[in-house]
Structures are given as structure tokens and as C-alpha cells.
Amino acid sequence: MNRRNSFILSLLLAILVVEIIIMAPKEVGVPQEEPAAPTVTESGDQMAAHTMQGVSSIGSKGEAKEWELDAVRAVRMNENEDWIIENVKVKFFGESGVTYTVTGNRGDVDVRKNNIRISGNVVTRSTNNYTFKTEALDYDSASRRLVTPHDIEMIGPEEENGTRLRMTGKDLVADMNTNEITVAQNVRAKKSIDNGRLAAISSERAVFSGKTNSARFLGHVIIDVDTLRITGPEARFLYKPDGDTIESITVAGGVKVTDVDKWATSQKVSVHLEEDRFVFSGTPRVVQSGDELIGEEIVFLKGGREVRVSNAKAKIESATQDKAGR
């Protein structure tokens, strides 16, 4: 009798070991399907065929890695092969070692095309510390682009003095092939200068580098500093050699500057923020208090309160002052 009981006990233990081996969770690259009892998901009323906890996945195109994904939970729906993931973090790989890390509340993964949609409190950070916030973002594997038509908020890299360029806009495209980030509509930006002064910038679109910190504002650019306004077709932010601090802003392509008591035109103007100095070059012309000044280079100092002209070519007393305003 004891021998029979021992045999039955050994058989039950063997069956238990086999069940543990079969049912043990599997480590995943691309999420492995783990059968589970159908359940109602938090995202809707549809029934889930498979659920997983602590998901890690890699998307590749040929031998090149496109993205790495981590999520708290993944659900696979009955009627398709896509995954719905919760509390997601995805690192996308651009050229030259540049990466774009995106976090959000939810992700939808198309495992057949390697496309991903991330939604809910979406934050994108580039390697060089540009941060973009929006409500939803799509990764298209065919074009290797991150795209959103929604409103965005951008915060630039922190500078030596602790300030950052801050911007809002709409319609963002981050291209993994060129490492260019374009905001195509309604660009509005602010940049602290010194002593609490603020430069306000608006343009039709803006282009940022995900690699070098370079920034361009394009299309009807307007820069306001105190009472002074600069307008032109393009503005470039030039950084110091360390790459962390904006050294100057160059507006080119035909520039006009207006102030309370003066106005100026030139082909280019360079705004040196720390020195509060504006340098006009390319046939510069200034009209102030009825006088017209023309030279090879004209410099506004102290925000335009002082004017210097290099190699003055003409000075016409009591010139008719242009009333062009803001």
C-alpha cells in the first residue's frame, strides 16, 4: 500500500513539474504570444486574446535596428495581429548615432510594418536634449519619420545661465535619415537674454538639428526685443563652440529693423545677445531723428540706444523719415 502511494505521489509531482515548465513565462524580443483567458481591456470593450506583463521588443529593417520598445503591459486583440501597449517607452535610431526617445501612456504596434503610434502625454527627447511634448505621435517605418499634426511644445537644451529656448507650434516631423526636426506651422518662441529681458520670435516654420543644436526660423520671421522689432525671411541661431549656449541670431535675406525713433534696412543683421549688439551689413541704411546714415556696417549698441557707422558714405540732414511702423 505504501509503495502504491509513493508511486502515485511521484506521478503527481512529475505532472506538476511538466505543467510549470509549459506554463512558465517566456523572455521576449518581439512579443511572444502567451495564451490567456479572454478579458475585457481597459481601452475598450473588445476581448483580448493574449496579455503580457513587462514587454521588451526590438524592431529592425534588414540588419539595422529601428527601435527598442519597453512597456508595462501588452494586449493582443482577437480580430488583428497588432499589439496595444501601456506605459510605453520607445527609442528610435537615426543616422550617426542620434536617437529619439519617446514616452507615452499607450502604444499601438503594427508588427507587420514596424509602425508605432504613441498617444497620451507624449514626450520626445533627442540626443542633444531638445524636448517636444504633444498628444500623439506616429512612427512610419517606410520613411523613417516621427510625425504629428497636433500642437507641440518644445524646450531647448539648457544653457550656461540656466535659460532655455521655449517654443510652441504645430505639425512636427522628425526625420531619422537627416536628423532634422521640422515644426511646420504657427511657430512662436521665447528666449531670455539678460536682466529679465525677453526675445519673442515668430515664424511660419522652424527647423532644428537632432545632432548639432542648430536652429532656423523660416518664413516671415519677426523678432521683438523690448521696443525693437526685426523682420526678415530667415533667422539662424548660432551656438558657441561648446554647443550649449546661443551666441548670436543672424537674420538674412533682406532685413528691416524698427524702433521708437529709428528704422534700418540691410541684407543681414547679427544680434549678439550677451553684448546687446546689433550689426547690420550688406548695404545697411539707418534713418534716425530725420537723419539718414549709410555705411559699410552699422552697429546698434545698448539695444539701439547708440548707433555707430563704419566708413560712412552719406549723411543727409533732415531726411524725410520713413514712418514705417511695426
C-alpha positions as CSV (number, residue, x, y, z in Angstrom):
1,M,0.0,0.0,0.0
2,N,2.8,2.4,0.9
3,R,4.6,1.5,-2.3
4,R,1.4,2.3,-4.3
5,N,1.0,5.7,-2.5
6,S,4.7,6.5,-3.2
7,F,4.2,5.8,-6.9
8,I,1.0,8.0,-7.1
9,L,2.8,10.8,-5.3
10,S,5.8,10.6,-7.6
11,L,3.5,10.7,-10.7
12,L,1.7,13.8,-9.4
13,L,5.0,15.6,-8.8
14,A,6.1,14.7,-12.3
15,I,2.9,16.1,-13.8
16,L,3.3,19.3,-11.7
17,V,6.9,19.9,-13.0
18,V,5.7,19.4,-16.6
19,E,2.9,22.0,-16.0
20,I,5.3,24.5,-14.5
21,I,7.7,24.2,-17.5
22,I,5.0,24.5,-20.0
23,M,3.3,27.5,-18.3
24,A,6.5,29.4,-17.4
25,P,6.7,32.9,-19.0
26,K,9.0,33.4,-21.9
27,E,11.5,36.2,-22.4
28,V,10.6,38.3,-25.4
29,G,12.3,40.0,-28.3
30,V,9.3,40.8,-30.5
31,P,6.4,40.0,-28.1
32,Q,5.6,36.2,-27.9
33,E,2.0,35.3,-27.8
34,E,1.1,33.9,-24.4
35,P,-2.4,32.4,-24.3
36,A,-4.6,33.8,-21.6
37,A,-8.3,33.7,-20.8
38,P,-10.2,36.3,-22.7
39,T,-10.6,39.5,-20.8
40,V,-12.0,43.0,-21.3
41,T,-9.2,45.5,-21.8
42,E,-9.1,49.0,-20.1
43,S,-9.0,50.6,-23.6
44,G,-12.4,49.3,-24.7
45,D,-15.0,46.5,-24.7
46,Q,-13.2,44.2,-27.1
47,M,-11.9,40.9,-25.8
48,A,-8.1,40.3,-25.6
49,A,-6.7,37.0,-26.9
50,H,-3.3,37.5,-25.2
51,T,-1.8,39.7,-22.5
52,M,1.8,40.1,-21.3
53,Q,3.5,42.0,-18.5
54,G,6.9,43.7,-18.7
55,V,7.3,43.7,-22.5
56,S,10.6,44.4,-24.3
57,S,10.8,44.4,-28.1
58,I,13.1,45.3,-31.0
59,G,12.1,46.4,-34.5
60,S,14.6,46.0,-37.3
61,K,14.9,46.7,-41.0
62,G,17.3,44.3,-42.5
63,E,20.4,44.3,-40.2
64,A,19.6,47.9,-39.0
65,K,17.8,48.3,-35.7
66,E,14.9,50.8,-36.0
67,W,13.6,50.9,-32.5
68,E,13.7,49.4,-29.0
69,L,10.5,49.3,-27.1
70,D,9.6,48.7,-23.4
71,A,6.1,48.7,-21.9
72,V,4.5,47.7,-18.7
73,R,1.8,45.7,-20.3
74,A,0.8,44.4,-23.8
75,V,-2.6,43.2,-25.1
76,R,-3.2,41.5,-28.4
77,M,-6.7,41.7,-29.8
78,N,-8.7,38.9,-31.3
79,E,-9.5,40.5,-34.7
80,N,-6.0,41.5,-35.7
81,E,-2.3,40.9,-35.1
82,D,-1.4,44.4,-33.7
83,W,-0.4,45.0,-30.1
84,I,-1.8,47.6,-27.7
85,I,0.8,48.5,-25.1
86,E,0.6,50.5,-21.9
87,N,3.1,53.0,-20.3
88,V,5.4,52.8,-23.3
89,K,9.0,54.0,-23.9
90,V,10.5,53.7,-27.4
91,K,14.0,54.6,-28.5
92,F,14.2,55.3,-32.3
93,F,17.6,55.2,-34.0
94,G,18.6,57.9,-36.5
95,E,21.8,58.3,-38.5
96,S,25.2,58.9,-37.0
97,G,24.2,57.5,-33.6
98,V,21.4,60.0,-33.0
99,T,18.5,58.7,-31.0
100,Y,14.9,60.0,-30.2
101,T,13.4,58.6,-27.1
102,V,9.6,58.8,-26.9
103,T,7.4,58.0,-23.9
104,G,3.6,57.9,-23.7
105,N,0.6,56.4,-22.0
106,R,-0.3,54.0,-24.8
107,G,1.2,52.5,-27.9
108,D,-0.2,50.7,-30.9
109,V,2.3,48.4,-32.7
110,D,1.8,47.2,-36.2
111,V,4.1,44.2,-36.1
112,R,3.8,43.6,-39.9
113,K,5.1,47.1,-40.9
114,N,7.1,48.0,-37.8
115,N,4.9,51.2,-37.4
116,I,4.1,52.5,-34.0
117,R,1.5,55.1,-32.7
118,I,2.2,56.6,-29.3
119,S,-0.6,58.6,-27.6
120,G,-1.3,60.3,-24.3
121,N,1.2,62.7,-22.7
122,V,3.7,62.0,-25.4
123,V,7.3,63.4,-24.8
124,T,10.1,63.1,-27.3
125,R,13.7,63.8,-26.4
126,S,16.5,64.0,-28.9
127,T,20.2,63.1,-28.2
128,N,21.1,66.8,-27.9
129,N,18.3,67.5,-25.4
130,Y,15.6,69.1,-27.4
131,T,12.3,68.0,-25.8
132,F,8.9,68.0,-27.6
133,K,5.5,67.4,-26.0
134,T,2.3,66.6,-27.9
135,E,-0.8,64.4,-27.5
136,A,0.0,61.7,-30.2
137,L,2.9,60.7,-32.4
138,D,3.3,58.2,-35.3
139,Y,6.4,56.4,-36.4
140,D,6.4,55.4,-40.1
141,S,8.9,52.7,-40.8
142,A,8.9,53.1,-44.6
143,S,10.0,56.8,-44.4
144,R,11.8,56.5,-41.0
145,R,9.9,59.6,-39.7
146,L,8.2,60.6,-36.5
147,V,5.1,62.7,-37.4
148,T,2.3,64.5,-35.5
149,P,-0.2,67.0,-36.9
150,H,-1.1,68.1,-33.4
151,D,0.1,71.2,-31.4
152,I,3.5,70.8,-29.8
153,E,5.5,72.4,-27.1
154,M,9.3,72.5,-27.4
155,I,12.0,73.1,-24.7
156,G,15.6,73.6,-26.0
157,P,18.8,72.4,-24.3
158,E,19.7,74.2,-21.0
159,E,22.3,76.9,-21.5
160,E,25.1,78.0,-19.1
161,N,22.9,80.7,-17.5
162,G,20.1,78.1,-16.9
163,T,17.8,79.6,-19.6
164,R,16.2,77.6,-22.4
165,L,14.6,78.4,-25.8
166,R,10.8,77.7,-25.4
167,M,8.5,77.3,-28.4
168,T,5.1,76.3,-29.5
169,G,3.9,75.2,-32.9
170,K,2.1,72.6,-34.9
171,D,2.8,69.8,-37.4
172,L,6.1,68.2,-36.4
173,V,8.2,65.9,-38.5
174,A,11.5,64.3,-37.1
175,D,13.4,62.7,-40.0
176,M,15.7,59.8,-38.9
177,N,17.6,60.0,-42.2
178,T,18.6,63.6,-41.9
179,N,18.2,64.2,-38.2
180,E,16.2,67.3,-38.9
181,I,13.2,68.2,-36.8
182,T,10.7,70.5,-38.6
183,V,7.8,72.3,-37.0
184,A,5.7,73.4,-40.0
185,Q,3.0,75.8,-38.6
186,N,2.4,78.6,-36.1
187,V,5.8,78.9,-34.6
188,R,6.1,81.1,-31.5
189,A,9.2,81.1,-29.4
190,K,10.7,83.0,-26.4
191,K,14.3,83.3,-25.3
192,S,15.6,85.1,-22.2
193,I,18.5,87.5,-22.9
194,D,19.8,89.3,-19.8
195,N,18.4,91.1,-16.8
196,G,15.0,89.7,-17.3
197,R,14.7,90.8,-20.9
198,L,13.0,88.6,-23.4
199,A,13.3,88.0,-27.2
200,A,10.0,86.9,-28.7
201,I,10.2,85.1,-32.1
202,S,7.5,84.1,-34.6
203,S,7.8,82.5,-38.0
204,E,5.9,80.2,-40.4
205,R,8.1,77.2,-39.6
206,A,11.3,76.1,-37.7
207,V,13.9,73.5,-38.3
208,F,16.1,72.0,-35.6
209,S,19.0,69.6,-35.7
210,G,18.8,66.5,-33.6
211,K,22.6,66.4,-33.7
212,T,24.3,69.8,-33.6
213,N,21.8,72.1,-31.8
214,S,21.5,74.4,-34.8
215,A,18.1,76.1,-35.2
216,R,16.5,78.0,-38.1
217,F,13.3,80.0,-38.3
218,L,11.8,80.4,-41.8
219,G,9.1,82.4,-43.4
220,H,8.1,85.9,-42.3
221,V,10.4,85.9,-39.2
222,I,9.6,88.5,-36.5
223,I,11.9,89.1,-33.5
224,D,10.9,91.5,-30.8
225,V,13.3,92.7,-28.1
226,D,11.8,95.5,-25.9
227,T,10.6,98.2,-28.4
228,L,12.8,96.9,-31.2
229,R,11.5,94.7,-34.0
230,I,13.5,92.7,-36.6
231,T,11.8,91.2,-39.6
232,G,13.2,89.0,-42.4
233,P,12.7,85.8,-44.3
234,E,15.1,83.6,-42.3
235,A,16.8,83.6,-38.9
236,R,19.6,81.3,-37.7
237,F,20.6,80.6,-34.1
238,L,24.4,80.2,-33.9
239,Y,25.8,78.4,-30.8
240,K,29.1,78.8,-29.1
241,P,31.8,76.2,-29.8
242,D,30.7,74.3,-26.7
243,G,27.3,73.8,-28.4
244,D,25.3,74.7,-25.3
245,T,24.8,78.5,-25.5
246,I,23.3,80.7,-28.2
247,E,25.9,83.2,-29.2
248,S,24.0,85.1,-31.8
249,I,21.0,85.2,-34.1
250,T,21.5,86.0,-37.7
251,V,18.6,87.3,-39.8
252,A,19.3,87.3,-43.6
253,G,17.7,87.8,-47.0
254,G,16.6,91.4,-46.7
255,V,16.1,92.7,-43.1
256,K,14.2,95.6,-41.6
257,V,14.5,96.8,-38.1
258,T,12.1,99.3,-36.5
259,D,12.3,101.1,-33.1
260,V,10.5,104.0,-31.5
261,D,12.8,106.7,-33.1
262,K,14.6,104.9,-35.9
263,W,14.4,102.3,-38.6
264,A,17.0,100.4,-40.6
265,T,17.4,98.1,-43.6
266,S,20.2,95.8,-44.7
267,Q,20.8,92.4,-46.3
268,K,21.8,90.8,-42.9
269,V,21.8,91.7,-39.2
270,S,23.6,89.7,-36.5
271,V,22.1,90.0,-33.0
272,H,24.7,89.3,-30.3
273,L,22.5,88.6,-27.3
274,E,25.1,88.8,-24.4
275,E,26.6,92.1,-25.7
276,D,23.2,93.5,-26.7
277,R,24.7,94.5,-30.0
278,F,23.1,94.5,-33.5
279,V,25.4,94.5,-36.5
280,F,23.9,95.5,-39.9
281,S,25.8,94.5,-43.1
282,G,25.1,94.4,-46.8
283,T,24.1,98.0,-47.9
284,P,22.9,99.0,-44.5
285,R,20.8,102.2,-44.1
286,V,19.5,103.8,-40.9
287,V,17.1,106.7,-40.6
288,Q,17.1,108.3,-37.1
289,S,15.6,111.7,-36.0
290,G,15.4,112.9,-39.6
291,D,19.0,111.9,-40.5
292,E,19.9,109.1,-42.9
293,L,23.0,107.1,-42.3
294,I,24.6,104.8,-44.9
295,G,27.9,102.9,-44.5
296,E,29.6,99.5,-44.9
297,E,28.5,98.4,-41.5
298,I,26.1,99.9,-38.9
299,V,26.1,98.8,-35.3
300,F,23.3,99.3,-32.7
301,L,24.7,99.3,-29.2
302,K,22.8,99.0,-25.9
303,G,19.7,97.7,-27.7
304,G,19.8,100.5,-30.2
305,R,20.3,103.5,-27.9
306,E,23.7,104.1,-29.5
307,V,24.5,103.9,-33.3
308,R,27.9,103.6,-34.9
309,V,28.6,103.7,-38.7
310,S,31.7,102.3,-40.3
311,N,33.0,104.0,-43.4
312,A,30.0,106.4,-43.6
313,K,29.1,107.0,-47.3
314,A,26.4,109.6,-46.7
315,K,24.7,111.6,-44.1
316,I,21.8,113.6,-45.2
317,E,20.5,116.1,-42.7
318,S,16.7,116.4,-42.3
319,A,16.0,113.5,-44.5
320,T,12.3,112.6,-44.8
321,Q,11.9,109.9,-42.1
322,D,10.0,106.8,-43.1
323,K,7.0,106.3,-40.9
324,A,7.1,102.6,-41.3
325,G,5.9,101.1,-38.1
326,R,5.6,97.7,-36.6
